């Protein structure tokens, strides 16, 4: 299983992404970033466990904006 941390500028996008991840067989948790960078807005992350590449592709297909991601 692969994991990814996907960064978002708002909790709204993070929650939309969580819903998409769970519909596509992944487990996901939304977390508040303790010290978001200046360009990250409120700064939320989604920790995804499962097929992370598939979930990132689904976010792109559904036009859910994210700031970046890191495979862990």
PDB file with SEQRES, HELIX, SHEET and CRYST1 records, atoms N, CA, C and O in Angstrom:
SEQRES   1 A   72  UNK UNK UNK UNK UNK UNK UNK UNK UNK UNK UNK UNK UNK          
SEQRES   2 A   72  UNK UNK UNK UNK UNK UNK UNK UNK UNK UNK UNK UNK UNK          
SEQRES   3 A   72  UNK UNK UNK UNK UNK UNK UNK UNK UNK UNK UNK UNK UNK          
SEQRES   4 A   72  UNK UNK UNK UNK UNK UNK UNK UNK UNK UNK UNK UNK UNK          
SEQRES   5 A   72  UNK UNK UNK UNK UNK UNK UNK UNK UNK UNK UNK UNK UNK          
SEQRES   6 A   72  UNK UNK UNK UNK UNK UNK UNK                                  
HELIX    1 AA1 UNK A   11  UNK A   23  1                                  13    
HELIX    2 AA2 UNK A   38  UNK A   40  5                                   3    
HELIX    3 AA3 UNK A   52  UNK A   61  1                                  10    
SHEET    1 AA1 4 UNK A  27  UNK A  32  0                                        
SHEET    2 AA1 4 UNK A  44  UNK A  50 -1                                        
SHEET    3 AA1 4 UNK A   2  UNK A   8 -1                                        
SHEET    4 AA1 4 UNK A  68  UNK A  71 -1                                        
CRYST1    1.000    1.000    1.000  90.00  90.00  90.00 P 1           1          
ATOM      1  N   UNK A   1       0.824  -1.182   0.000  1.00  0.00           N  
ATOM      2  CA  UNK A   1       0.000   0.000   0.000  1.00  0.00           C  
ATOM      3  C   UNK A   1       0.864   1.240   0.000  1.00  0.00           C  
ATOM      4  O   UNK A   1       1.882   1.322   0.687  1.00  0.00           O  
ATOM      5  N   UNK A   2       0.436   2.180  -0.774  1.00  0.00           N  
ATOM      6  CA  UNK A   2       1.174   3.430  -0.837  1.00  0.00           C  
ATOM      7  C   UNK A   2       0.447   4.495  -0.045  1.00  0.00           C  
ATOM      8  O   UNK A   2      -0.773   4.464   0.115  1.00  0.00           O  
ATOM      9  N   UNK A   3       1.240   5.448   0.449  1.00  0.00           N  
ATOM     10  CA  UNK A   3       0.684   6.574   1.193  1.00  0.00           C  
ATOM     11  C   UNK A   3       1.095   7.866   0.505  1.00  0.00           C  
ATOM     12  O   UNK A   3       2.133   7.943  -0.153  1.00  0.00           O  
ATOM     13  N   UNK A   4       0.253   8.874   0.676  1.00  0.00           N  
ATOM     14  CA  UNK A   4       0.574  10.199   0.150  1.00  0.00           C  
ATOM     15  C   UNK A   4       0.027  11.246   1.101  1.00  0.00           C  
ATOM     16  O   UNK A   4      -0.987  11.045   1.770  1.00  0.00           O  
ATOM     17  N   UNK A   5       0.724  12.367   1.140  1.00  0.00           N  
ATOM     18  CA  UNK A   5       0.238  13.548   1.849  1.00  0.00           C  
ATOM     19  C   UNK A   5      -0.035  14.589   0.776  1.00  0.00           C  
ATOM     20  O   UNK A   5       0.867  15.006   0.048  1.00  0.00           O  
ATOM     21  N   UNK A   6      -1.299  15.003   0.690  1.00  0.00           N  
ATOM     22  CA  UNK A   6      -1.715  15.968  -0.321  1.00  0.00           C  
ATOM     23  C   UNK A   6      -2.081  17.266   0.394  1.00  0.00           C  
ATOM     24  O   UNK A   6      -2.879  17.258   1.331  1.00  0.00           O  
ATOM     25  N   UNK A   7      -1.495  18.384  -0.049  1.00  0.00           N  
ATOM     26  CA  UNK A   7      -1.710  19.672   0.608  1.00  0.00           C  
ATOM     27  C   UNK A   7      -2.807  20.470  -0.090  1.00  0.00           C  
ATOM     28  O   UNK A   7      -2.896  20.487  -1.318  1.00  0.00           O  
ATOM     29  N   UNK A   8      -3.643  21.132   0.716  1.00  0.00           N  
ATOM     30  CA  UNK A   8      -4.752  21.946   0.217  1.00  0.00           C  
ATOM     31  C   UNK A   8      -4.728  23.320   0.870  1.00  0.00           C  
ATOM     32  O   UNK A   8      -4.166  23.499   1.950  1.00  0.00           O  
ATOM     33  N   UNK A   9      -5.341  24.281   0.203  1.00  0.00           N  
ATOM     34  CA  UNK A   9      -5.398  25.634   0.755  1.00  0.00           C  
ATOM     35  C   UNK A   9      -6.591  25.834   1.677  1.00  0.00           C  
ATOM     36  O   UNK A   9      -6.626  26.798   2.441  1.00  0.00           O  
ATOM     37  N   UNK A  10      -7.576  24.928   1.616  1.00  0.00           N  
ATOM     38  CA  UNK A  10      -8.760  25.089   2.466  1.00  0.00           C  
ATOM     39  C   UNK A  10      -9.284  23.727   2.906  1.00  0.00           C  
ATOM     40  O   UNK A  10      -9.002  22.699   2.291  1.00  0.00           O  
ATOM     41  N   UNK A  11     -10.049  23.754   3.979  1.00  0.00           N  
ATOM     42  CA  UNK A  11     -10.654  22.533   4.485  1.00  0.00           C  
ATOM     43  C   UNK A  11     -11.711  22.019   3.508  1.00  0.00           C  
ATOM     44  O   UNK A  11     -11.949  20.813   3.438  1.00  0.00           O  
ATOM     45  N   UNK A  12     -12.340  22.908   2.763  1.00  0.00           N  
ATOM     46  CA  UNK A  12     -13.365  22.505   1.797  1.00  0.00           C  
ATOM     47  C   UNK A  12     -12.783  21.565   0.744  1.00  0.00           C  
ATOM     48  O   UNK A  12     -13.356  20.511   0.464  1.00  0.00           O  
ATOM     49  N   UNK A  13     -11.650  21.944   0.162  1.00  0.00           N  
ATOM     50  CA  UNK A  13     -11.010  21.085  -0.834  1.00  0.00           C  
ATOM     51  C   UNK A  13     -10.518  19.786  -0.203  1.00  0.00           C  
ATOM     52  O   UNK A  13     -10.613  18.724  -0.819  1.00  0.00           O  
ATOM     53  N   UNK A  14     -10.002  19.860   0.998  1.00  0.00           N  
ATOM     54  CA  UNK A  14      -9.523  18.655   1.674  1.00  0.00           C  
ATOM     55  C   UNK A  14     -10.670  17.675   1.928  1.00  0.00           C  
ATOM     56  O   UNK A  14     -10.497  16.468   1.759  1.00  0.00           O  
ATOM     57  N   UNK A  15     -11.827  18.177   2.329  1.00  0.00           N  
ATOM     58  CA  UNK A  15     -12.975  17.303   2.579  1.00  0.00           C  
ATOM     59  C   UNK A  15     -13.538  16.717   1.287  1.00  0.00           C  
ATOM     60  O   UNK A  15     -13.970  15.564   1.272  1.00  0.00           O  
ATOM     61  N   UNK A  16     -13.540  17.494   0.204  1.00  0.00           N  
ATOM     62  CA  UNK A  16     -13.960  16.964  -1.097  1.00  0.00           C  
ATOM     63  C   UNK A  16     -13.017  15.839  -1.524  1.00  0.00           C  
ATOM     64  O   UNK A  16     -13.456  14.799  -2.015  1.00  0.00           O  
ATOM     65  N   UNK A  17     -11.724  16.063  -1.331  1.00  0.00           N  
ATOM     66  CA  UNK A  17     -10.731  15.059  -1.702  1.00  0.00           C  
ATOM     67  C   UNK A  17     -10.884  13.799  -0.853  1.00  0.00           C  
ATOM     68  O   UNK A  17     -10.723  12.691  -1.364  1.00  0.00           O  
ATOM     69  N   UNK A  18     -11.189  13.951   0.415  1.00  0.00           N  
ATOM     70  CA  UNK A  18     -11.395  12.802   1.300  1.00  0.00           C  
ATOM     71  C   UNK A  18     -12.550  11.946   0.803  1.00  0.00           C  
ATOM     72  O   UNK A  18     -12.460  10.718   0.776  1.00  0.00           O  
ATOM     73  N   UNK A  19     -13.631  12.603   0.412  1.00  0.00           N  
ATOM     74  CA  UNK A  19     -14.799  11.886  -0.112  1.00  0.00           C  
ATOM     75  C   UNK A  19     -14.436  11.102  -1.376  1.00  0.00           C  
ATOM     76  O   UNK A  19     -14.824   9.943  -1.525  1.00  0.00           O  
ATOM     77  N   UNK A  20     -13.699  11.733  -2.275  1.00  0.00           N  
ATOM     78  CA  UNK A  20     -13.277  11.072  -3.516  1.00  0.00           C  
ATOM     79  C   UNK A  20     -12.358   9.892  -3.207  1.00  0.00           C  
ATOM     80  O   UNK A  20     -12.498   8.824  -3.802  1.00  0.00           O  
ATOM     81  N   UNK A  21     -11.420  10.081  -2.282  1.00  0.00           N  
ATOM     82  CA  UNK A  21     -10.499   9.004  -1.912  1.00  0.00           C  
ATOM     83  C   UNK A  21     -11.249   7.800  -1.359  1.00  0.00           C  
ATOM     84  O   UNK A  21     -10.964   6.662  -1.732  1.00  0.00           O  
ATOM     85  N   UNK A  22     -12.195   8.046  -0.481  1.00  0.00           N  
ATOM     86  CA  UNK A  22     -12.932   6.948   0.134  1.00  0.00           C  
ATOM     87  C   UNK A  22     -13.852   6.246  -0.863  1.00  0.00           C  
ATOM     88  O   UNK A  22     -14.066   5.039  -0.752  1.00  0.00           O  
ATOM     89  N   UNK A  23     -14.393   6.971  -1.826  1.00  0.00           N  
ATOM     90  CA  UNK A  23     -15.223   6.353  -2.865  1.00  0.00           C  
ATOM     91  C   UNK A  23     -14.393   5.468  -3.790  1.00  0.00           C  
ATOM     92  O   UNK A  23     -14.923   4.559  -4.430  1.00  0.00           O  
ATOM     93  N   UNK A  24     -13.087   5.739  -3.858  1.00  0.00           N  
ATOM     94  CA  UNK A  24     -12.205   4.982  -4.741  1.00  0.00           C  
ATOM     95  C   UNK A  24     -11.332   3.986  -3.994  1.00  0.00           C  
ATOM     96  O   UNK A  24     -10.261   3.612  -4.471  1.00  0.00           O  
ATOM     97  N   UNK A  25     -11.783   3.561  -2.834  1.00  0.00           N  
ATOM     98  CA  UNK A  25     -11.121   2.479  -2.120  1.00  0.00           C  
ATOM     99  C   UNK A  25      -9.960   2.870  -1.236  1.00  0.00           C  
ATOM    100  O   UNK A  25      -9.258   1.988  -0.740  1.00  0.00           O  
ATOM    101  N   UNK A  26      -9.728   4.137  -1.017  1.00  0.00           N  
ATOM    102  CA  UNK A  26      -8.633   4.563  -0.149  1.00  0.00           C  
ATOM    103  C   UNK A  26      -9.142   4.945   1.232  1.00  0.00           C  
ATOM    104  O   UNK A  26     -10.332   5.189   1.427  1.00  0.00           O  
ATOM    105  N   UNK A  27      -8.231   4.991   2.172  1.00  0.00           N  
ATOM    106  CA  UNK A  27      -8.544   5.528   3.501  1.00  0.00           C  
ATOM    107  C   UNK A  27      -7.890   6.895   3.567  1.00  0.00           C  
ATOM    108  O   UNK A  27      -6.768   7.078   3.094  1.00  0.00           O  
ATOM    109  N   UNK A  28      -8.588   7.852   4.150  1.00  0.00           N  
ATOM    110  CA  UNK A  28      -8.064   9.212   4.154  1.00  0.00           C  
ATOM    111  C   UNK A  28      -8.388   9.915   5.463  1.00  0.00           C  
ATOM    112  O   UNK A  28      -9.435   9.691   6.071  1.00  0.00           O  
ATOM    113  N   UNK A  29      -7.459  10.775   5.881  1.00  0.00           N  
ATOM    114  CA  UNK A  29      -7.616  11.566   7.089  1.00  0.00           C  
ATOM    115  C   UNK A  29      -7.238  13.007   6.786  1.00  0.00           C  
ATOM    116  O   UNK A  29      -6.196  13.270   6.185  1.00  0.00           O  
ATOM    117  N   UNK A  30      -8.085  13.934   7.202  1.00  0.00           N  
ATOM    118  CA  UNK A  30      -7.802  15.368   7.022  1.00  0.00           C  
ATOM    119  C   UNK A  30      -7.109  15.874   8.271  1.00  0.00           C  
ATOM    120  O   UNK A  30      -7.536  15.593   9.390  1.00  0.00           O  
ATOM    121  N   UNK A  31      -6.033  16.625   8.072  1.00  0.00           N  
ATOM    122  CA  UNK A  31      -5.273  17.213   9.179  1.00  0.00           C  
ATOM    123  C   UNK A  31      -5.009  18.683   8.911  1.00  0.00           C  
ATOM    124  O   UNK A  31      -4.779  19.086   7.771  1.00  0.00           O  
ATOM    125  N   UNK A  32      -5.041  19.470   9.956  1.00  0.00           N  
ATOM    126  CA  UNK A  32      -4.665  20.884   9.868  1.00  0.00           C  
ATOM    127  C   UNK A  32      -3.150  20.967   9.941  1.00  0.00           C  
ATOM    128  O   UNK A  32      -2.533  20.349  10.809  1.00  0.00           O  
ATOM    129  N   UNK A  33      -2.546  21.729   9.034  1.00  0.00           N  
ATOM    130  CA  UNK A  33      -1.095  21.938   9.082  1.00  0.00           C  
ATOM    131  C   UNK A  33      -0.785  22.905  10.215  1.00  0.00           C  
ATOM    132  O   UNK A  33      -1.394  23.973  10.288  1.00  0.00           O  
ATOM    133  N   UNK A  34       0.139  22.565  11.096  1.00  0.00           N  
ATOM    134  CA  UNK A  34       0.413  23.440  12.237  1.00  0.00           C  
ATOM    135  C   UNK A  34       1.022  24.784  11.847  1.00  0.00           C  
ATOM    136  O   UNK A  34       0.724  25.798  12.479  1.00  0.00           O  
ATOM    137  N   UNK A  35       1.857  24.810  10.831  1.00  0.00           N  
ATOM    138  CA  UNK A  35       2.507  26.054  10.391  1.00  0.00           C  
ATOM    139  C   UNK A  35       2.438  26.157   8.871  1.00  0.00           C  
ATOM    140  O   UNK A  35       3.435  25.910   8.192  1.00  0.00           O  
ATOM    141  N   UNK A  36       1.266  26.522   8.322  1.00  0.00           N  
ATOM    142  CA  UNK A  36       1.167  26.603   6.861  1.00  0.00           C  
ATOM    143  C   UNK A  36       2.053  27.714   6.307  1.00  0.00           C  
ATOM    144  O   UNK A  36       2.250  28.751   6.940  1.00  0.00           O  
ATOM    145  N   UNK A  37       2.576  27.472   5.117  1.00  0.00           N  
ATOM    146  CA  UNK A  37       3.378  28.487   4.450  1.00  0.00           C  
ATOM    147  C   UNK A  37       2.474  29.620   3.989  1.00  0.00           C  
ATOM    148  O   UNK A  37       1.252  29.475   3.950  1.00  0.00           O  
ATOM    149  N   UNK A  38       3.070  30.724   3.648  1.00  0.00           N  
ATOM    150  CA  UNK A  38       2.311  31.923   3.294  1.00  0.00           C  
ATOM    151  C   UNK A  38       1.326  31.682   2.137  1.00  0.00           C  
ATOM    152  O   UNK A  38       0.215  32.212   2.154  1.00  0.00           O  
ATOM    153  N   UNK A  39       1.722  30.896   1.145  1.00  0.00           N  
ATOM    154  CA  UNK A  39       0.867  30.657  -0.016  1.00  0.00           C  
ATOM    155  C   UNK A  39      -0.095  29.479   0.171  1.00  0.00           C  
ATOM    156  O   UNK A  39      -0.793  29.114  -0.776  1.00  0.00           O  
ATOM    157  N   UNK A  40      -0.152  28.878   1.357  1.00  0.00           N  
ATOM    158  CA  UNK A  40      -0.994  27.711   1.593  1.00  0.00           C  
ATOM    159  C   UNK A  40      -2.345  28.040   2.213  1.00  0.00           C  
ATOM    160  O   UNK A  40      -3.091  27.122   2.552  1.00  0.00           O  
ATOM    161  N   UNK A  41      -2.681  29.293   2.369  1.00  0.00           N  
ATOM    162  CA  UNK A  41      -3.974  29.650   2.953  1.00  0.00           C  
ATOM    163  C   UNK A  41      -4.113  29.092   4.358  1.00  0.00           C  
ATOM    164  O   UNK A  41      -3.208  29.230   5.181  1.00  0.00           O  
ATOM    165  N   UNK A  42      -5.248  28.461   4.631  1.00  0.00           N  
ATOM    166  CA  UNK A  42      -5.490  27.875   5.961  1.00  0.00           C  
ATOM    167  C   UNK A  42      -4.606  26.663   6.220  1.00  0.00           C  
ATOM    168  O   UNK A  42      -4.295  26.356   7.371  1.00  0.00           O  
ATOM    169  N   UNK A  43      -4.203  25.978   5.169  1.00  0.00           N  
ATOM    170  CA  UNK A  43      -3.253  24.885   5.278  1.00  0.00           C  
ATOM    171  C   UNK A  43      -3.813  23.595   5.851  1.00  0.00           C  
ATOM    172  O   UNK A  43      -3.741  23.362   7.058  1.00  0.00           O  
ATOM    173  N   UNK A  44      -4.366  22.762   4.992  1.00  0.00           N  
ATOM    174  CA  UNK A  44      -4.855  21.446   5.385  1.00  0.00           C  
ATOM    175  C   UNK A  44      -4.183  20.398   4.521  1.00  0.00           C  
ATOM    176  O   UNK A  44      -3.799  20.657   3.381  1.00  0.00           O  
ATOM    177  N   UNK A  45      -4.048  19.202   5.090  1.00  0.00           N  
ATOM    178  CA  UNK A  45      -3.482  18.078   4.357  1.00  0.00           C  
ATOM    179  C   UNK A  45      -4.418  16.894   4.433  1.00  0.00           C  
ATOM    180  O   UNK A  45      -5.201  16.750   5.372  1.00  0.00           O  
ATOM    181  N   UNK A  46      -4.318  16.052   3.423  1.00  0.00           N  
ATOM    182  CA  UNK A  46      -5.047  14.794   3.398  1.00  0.00           C  
ATOM    183  C   UNK A  46      -4.007  13.692   3.367  1.00  0.00           C  
ATOM    184  O   UNK A  46      -3.169  13.646   2.466  1.00  0.00           O  
ATOM    185  N   UNK A  47      -4.058  12.805   4.348  1.00  0.00           N  
ATOM    186  CA  UNK A  47      -3.172  11.652   4.367  1.00  0.00           C  
ATOM    187  C   UNK A  47      -3.958  10.500   3.776  1.00  0.00           C  
ATOM    188  O   UNK A  47      -4.993  10.104   4.312  1.00  0.00           O  
ATOM    189  N   UNK A  48      -3.462   9.959   2.661  1.00  0.00           N  
ATOM    190  CA  UNK A  48      -4.156   8.913   1.921  1.00  0.00           C  
ATOM    191  C   UNK A  48      -3.384   7.606   2.039  1.00  0.00           C  
ATOM    192  O   UNK A  48      -2.170   7.572   1.839  1.00  0.00           O  
ATOM    193  N   UNK A  49      -4.093   6.537   2.364  1.00  0.00           N  
ATOM    194  CA  UNK A  49      -3.519   5.198   2.386  1.00  0.00           C  
ATOM    195  C   UNK A  49      -4.293   4.373   1.376  1.00  0.00           C  
ATOM    196  O   UNK A  49      -5.521   4.300   1.435  1.00  0.00           O  
ATOM    197  N   UNK A  50      -3.595   3.765   0.470  1.00  0.00           N  
ATOM    198  CA  UNK A  50      -4.232   2.981  -0.590  1.00  0.00           C  
ATOM    199  C   UNK A  50      -3.511   3.259  -1.888  1.00  0.00           C  
ATOM    200  O   UNK A  50      -2.309   3.524  -1.891  1.00  0.00           O  
ATOM    201  N   UNK A  51      -4.224   3.203  -2.977  1.00  0.00           N  
ATOM    202  CA  UNK A  51      -3.650   3.480  -4.279  1.00  0.00           C  
ATOM    203  C   UNK A  51      -3.584   4.996  -4.474  1.00  0.00           C  
ATOM    204  O   UNK A  51      -4.472   5.593  -5.083  1.00  0.00           O  
ATOM    205  N   UNK A  52      -2.538   5.598  -3.957  1.00  0.00           N  
ATOM    206  CA  UNK A  52      -2.409   7.060  -3.936  1.00  0.00           C  
ATOM    207  C   UNK A  52      -2.379   7.658  -5.340  1.00  0.00           C  
ATOM    208  O   UNK A  52      -2.954   8.722  -5.565  1.00  0.00           O  
ATOM    209  N   UNK A  53      -1.717   6.992  -6.287  1.00  0.00           N  
ATOM    210  CA  UNK A  53      -1.660   7.528  -7.650  1.00  0.00           C  
ATOM    211  C   UNK A  53      -3.052   7.602  -8.258  1.00  0.00           C  
ATOM    212  O   UNK A  53      -3.388   8.583  -8.921  1.00  0.00           O  
ATOM    213  N   UNK A  54      -3.858   6.580  -8.042  1.00  0.00           N  
ATOM    214  CA  UNK A  54      -5.230   6.573  -8.565  1.00  0.00           C  
ATOM    215  C   UNK A  54      -6.040   7.719  -7.958  1.00  0.00           C  
ATOM    216  O   UNK A  54      -6.794   8.397  -8.655  1.00  0.00           O  
ATOM    217  N   UNK A  55      -5.875   7.924  -6.665  1.00  0.00           N  
ATOM    218  CA  UNK A  55      -6.639   8.974  -5.985  1.00  0.00           C  
ATOM    219  C   UNK A  55      -6.218  10.360  -6.478  1.00  0.00           C  
ATOM    220  O   UNK A  55      -7.066  11.234  -6.660  1.00  0.00           O  
ATOM    221  N   UNK A  56      -4.931  10.564  -6.692  1.00  0.00           N  
ATOM    222  CA  UNK A  56      -4.454  11.844  -7.224  1.00  0.00           C  
ATOM    223  C   UNK A  56      -5.007  12.064  -8.631  1.00  0.00           C  
ATOM    224  O   UNK A  56      -5.399  13.180  -8.974  1.00  0.00           O  
ATOM    225  N   UNK A  57      -5.040  11.016  -9.442  1.00  0.00           N  
ATOM    226  CA  UNK A  57      -5.638  11.129 -10.778  1.00  0.00           C  
ATOM    227  C   UNK A  57      -7.124  11.466 -10.690  1.00  0.00           C  
ATOM    228  O   UNK A  57      -7.626  12.259 -11.487  1.00  0.00           O  
ATOM    229  N   UNK A  58      -7.828  10.874  -9.731  1.00  0.00           N  
ATOM    230  CA  UNK A  58      -9.252  11.162  -9.552  1.00  0.00           C  
ATOM    231  C   UNK A  58      -9.470  12.622  -9.123  1.00  0.00           C  
ATOM    232  O   UNK A  58     -10.445  13.251  -9.535  1.00  0.00           O  
ATOM    233  N   UNK A  59      -8.569  13.152  -8.305  1.00  0.00           N  
ATOM    234  CA  UNK A  59      -8.665  14.563  -7.919  1.00  0.00           C  
ATOM    235  C   UNK A  59      -8.515  15.455  -9.147  1.00  0.00           C  
ATOM    236  O   UNK A  59      -9.241  16.436  -9.303  1.00  0.00           O  
ATOM    237  N   UNK A  60      -7.575  15.110 -10.010  1.00  0.00           N  
ATOM    238  CA  UNK A  60      -7.380  15.887 -11.238  1.00  0.00           C  
ATOM    239  C   UNK A  60      -8.609  15.805 -12.139  1.00  0.00           C  
ATOM    240  O   UNK A  60      -9.043  16.817 -12.690  1.00  0.00           O  
ATOM    241  N   UNK A  61      -9.170  14.611 -12.290  1.00  0.00           N  
ATOM    242  CA  UNK A  61     -10.360  14.437 -13.129  1.00  0.00           C  
ATOM    243  C   UNK A  61     -11.561  15.208 -12.591  1.00  0.00           C  
ATOM    244  O   UNK A  61     -12.376  15.715 -13.362  1.00  0.00           O  
ATOM    245  N   UNK A  62     -11.669  15.296 -11.260  1.00  0.00           N  
ATOM    246  CA  UNK A  62     -12.782  15.997 -10.622  1.00  0.00           C  
ATOM    247  C   UNK A  62     -12.476  17.472 -10.357  1.00  0.00           C  
ATOM    248  O   UNK A  62     -13.275  18.176  -9.740  1.00  0.00           O  
ATOM    249  N   UNK A  63     -11.326  17.931 -10.824  1.00  0.00           N  
ATOM    250  CA  UNK A  63     -10.898  19.333 -10.700  1.00  0.00           C  
ATOM    251  C   UNK A  63     -10.892  19.832  -9.256  1.00  0.00           C  
ATOM    252  O   UNK A  63     -11.333  20.942  -8.958  1.00  0.00           O  
ATOM    253  N   UNK A  64     -10.381  18.982  -8.375  1.00  0.00           N  
ATOM    254  CA  UNK A  64     -10.201  19.380  -6.981  1.00  0.00           C  
ATOM    255  C   UNK A  64      -8.800  19.972  -6.877  1.00  0.00           C  
ATOM    256  O   UNK A  64      -7.809  19.286  -7.128  1.00  0.00           O  
ATOM    257  N   UNK A  65      -8.724  21.244  -6.509  1.00  0.00           N  
ATOM    258  CA  UNK A  65      -7.438  21.946  -6.464  1.00  0.00           C  
ATOM    259  C   UNK A  65      -6.629  21.519  -5.248  1.00  0.00           C  
ATOM    260  O   UNK A  65      -7.131  21.509  -4.124  1.00  0.00           O  
ATOM    261  N   UNK A  66      -5.374  21.169  -5.486  1.00  0.00           N  
ATOM    262  CA  UNK A  66      -4.443  20.881  -4.396  1.00  0.00           C  
ATOM    263  C   UNK A  66      -3.134  21.596  -4.691  1.00  0.00           C  
ATOM    264  O   UNK A  66      -2.821  21.915  -5.838  1.00  0.00           O  
ATOM    265  N   UNK A  67      -2.381  21.838  -3.629  1.00  0.00           N  
ATOM    266  CA  UNK A  67      -1.144  22.610  -3.768  1.00  0.00           C  
ATOM    267  C   UNK A  67       0.045  21.739  -4.159  1.00  0.00           C  
ATOM    268  O   UNK A  67       0.994  22.211  -4.784  1.00  0.00           O  
ATOM    269  N   UNK A  68      -0.016  20.492  -3.792  1.00  0.00           N  
ATOM    270  CA  UNK A  68       1.069  19.563  -4.088  1.00  0.00           C  
ATOM    271  C   UNK A  68       0.878  18.303  -3.280  1.00  0.00           C  
ATOM    272  O   UNK A  68      -0.009  18.219  -2.429  1.00  0.00           O  
ATOM    273  N   UNK A  69       1.718  17.325  -3.554  1.00  0.00           N  
ATOM    274  CA  UNK A  69       1.635  16.069  -2.818  1.00  0.00           C  
ATOM    275  C   UNK A  69       3.027  15.460  -2.674  1.00  0.00           C  
ATOM    276  O   UNK A  69       3.967  15.802  -3.392  1.00  0.00           O  
ATOM    277  N   UNK A  70       3.111  14.558  -1.730  1.00  0.00           N  
ATOM    278  CA  UNK A  70       4.369  13.865  -1.443  1.00  0.00           C  
ATOM    279  C   UNK A  70       4.038  12.411  -1.153  1.00  0.00           C  
ATOM    280  O   UNK A  70       3.202  12.122  -0.296  1.00  0.00           O  
ATOM    281  N   UNK A  71       4.688  11.491  -1.861  1.00  0.00           N  
ATOM    282  CA  UNK A  71       4.507  10.069  -1.601  1.00  0.00           C  
ATOM    283  C   UNK A  71       5.399   9.699  -0.414  1.00  0.00           C  
ATOM    284  O   UNK A  71       6.574  10.061  -0.363  1.00  0.00           O  
ATOM    285  N   UNK A  72       4.818   8.977   0.525  1.00  0.00           N  
ATOM    286  CA  UNK A  72       5.610   8.563   1.702  1.00  0.00           C  
ATOM    287  C   UNK A  72       5.537   7.063   1.893  1.00  0.00           C  
ATOM    288  O   UNK A  72       6.137   6.529   2.826  1.00  0.00           O  
TER     289      UNK A  72                                                      
END                                                                             
